[in-house]
Amino acid sequence: MATPEARANPMLTPNKIGITKKEYQGSASTLCTGCGHDSVTLHIISAFYDLDIDPQNVAKFSGIGCSSKTPAYFLSGSHGFNAVHGRMPSVATGAAMANRKMVNIAVSGDGDTASIGMGQFIHIIRRNIPLLYIIENNGVYGLTKGQFSATSDKGSALKKGSTNLLEGIDLCLLALELGCGYVARSFSGDAKQMLPLIKGGLSHRGTAVMDVISPCITFNNHEGSTKSYKFVKDHDQAIQEIGFVPSYTPIDVDYEDGTSKVVEFPNGAKITLKKIERDYDATDRNAAFKVLHEAKSKGELLTGLFYVDPNTRPFQEVAQIVETPLVQLTVEQIRPSKAALAEVMESLK
Ligand code: SF4
């Protein structure tokens, strides 16, 4: 039963594993007041708290940029690695291979991911390393004073007036092309949509990509920007209503009228997808390509879960990595026997 202190302050109410929401926080943010990234941080804290995940079992990764500073602002009791620019996926891949038991989350930006880190982004998806990869996408390099990034939309304008003449990279389309089994887009200010998407991504057995439009209040929040608060609020079209149901909660969804669909993850958790206006099946990869290409050509901003395949095989399984964290293996377990080495030598003759 909640104590009077906890009733007065929800941050002090413990979850099912006895940890308060306050304990899922990190250090105080040093970002500009109003930065979209701080909202994403709050949603991440809520998701981990709601899912009763012990921060000690979490590994968080980031690269360089305003967004990559944010893992310091959540789950201070977890493991973290702030990698060099664009190289976070390599570090996350190594960590995930060395320890299959951790819950992995990566936070990067459009600069860190879509330019210097593009090669690494491609290969972490191709390998299907289990982690939730959030891109806090604001279309500019905030840390270096607001130049266009590779995800800036063609025709969008900088604060000082110059126009972007190049096509923006759609990270959701790219992730789909690479075979990603969980592809979503959301808006930092939309807690209702962000929360179930984060929880679903954390339940996915592979790389889950979430492209989150997260406005830069200082350099890209003006008229002419396609990543400003106003533009997103005016143009956001959610393709479905999303819910998340933990594995321990039974649900009763009406399948008959075609308005809802339930996708179940191997761990028993479920995502519920409720039709809003359009007919959309998030388990149909071709439909995801179609809707995203159409949106791009029309200049529409679609958000929601574009594609989910809950039964993908993570790379550790493909590579037959043992379930035991490598650090816990004994020397006898990791060192090949004399007979095994002799067999290898013989096979090479
Ligand atoms: Fe956020 Fe932009 Fe400030 Fe960076 S410069 S902290 S992205 S508002």
Residues whose N, C-alpha, C, O or C-beta is under 5 A from the ligand:
A	BS01	SF4	L31 C32 C35 C66 G142 L143 P215 C216 I217 T218 F219
